Amino acid sequence: MRVVGEASDGNNAVVEATRLQPDVILLDLAMPIRSGLEALPELRQVAPDARIIVFSGFARAIVADEVMALGAAGYLEKGTDPGTIVATIEQALVNTNGVPTT
């Protein structure tokens, strides 16, 4: 895995996703200017092949269903152990046939 970009707010996340076309986007919901929740639909449009994993401090029960309905491939709460984060990213890169996409 390689980090190809970072964004400090939801608007910048859309700009960077458009430019970089990453395989995976790890998206925080609590960002300034434009939240990750607000940016998520546009991220799906500008980087349609990217798998978006929401990584947030909000409890899963509060927002997970909503972000999944908006097209997220997964949801992780902040504080999740690094091994689970890596496993979730790897799982997001496997298509429905079980074949890695990259």
Protein Blocks (a to p, Z undefined) as FASTA:
>chain_A
ZZfbdcfbfklmmmmmmmnopabdcddfbdghiafklmmmmmmmmmmmbccddddfbdfk
lmmmmmmmnopabdcdehiafklmmmmmmmmmpcfkopafZZ
